[in-house]
């Protein structure tokens, strides 16, 4: 593989690829491998299929690169292609989404957080433990789909509100409502469990306290 | 102005994003100063958002990158032909 060009603006790299330096495509997509895989996984729920969708999305993005307009970020464009690819695949597989069960309407009642009187910060180092990672993965995976997608785009991929709205073709206020619900649902699910883990851990480390 | 806990909960997300209108933010802030339950809810939510954003939560399958770039190489070779 030829030498990479880490600090070259993305638009220039894209122009160079279109002008024939196709090998640069490898470098262009490197920062987005994880994002694309994660969004594919949110639909496919199975690692092998998610990987397939991700590969297909990167190939489609390459084939359609000349249609990319600089008005959206390349990452946002790439994620839209990924979501389309995942939806098409599910459609081909004949998976019929039960809209009314899977996707509660936005007007549905509000969600309540788990109540507690104190919270001791769980440090990021806790993620070194498989148990903690699995707990968090599972909580995200079991969010209703419409909330999960908004949550992944906003809080995991760190897209802003309007990019998220654009990617999912929903309104900005829907993004806000869904994100709020997703966050509260995660707090409700995870806070009591993480709190117990935090305490057990403390006991192990400080047997005298 | 005084508000109840359950109204504060509706503002958790926007409070954390710093997108509440000034007036609402002040009301929520005042409530948080004396309500340990709402403070704990807010702290735990913030903490959970930080944890879920960590790259360690979801990892790529082993060999994902190698397989992807091999596939892209095939595609590039096709294009050049």
Interface residues (C-beta under 8 A of the other chain):
Chain A: X22 X23 X25 X26 X29 X33 X34 X37 X38 X41 X47 X51 X54 X55 X58 X59 X62 X63 X110 X112 X113 X114 X115 X116 X117 X118 X119 X121 X122 X124 X126 X127 X128 X132 X133 X136 X137 X140 X151 X155 X156 X158 X176 X179 X180 X183 X184 X186 X187 X190 X191 X194 X195
Chain B: X6 X9 X10 X12 X13 X14 X16 X36 X37 X39 X40 X41 X43 X44 X45 X47 X48 X49 X50 X51 X52 X53 X54 X55 X56 X57 X58 X60 X61 X64 X65 X67 X68 X69 X71 X72 X75 X76 X79 X80
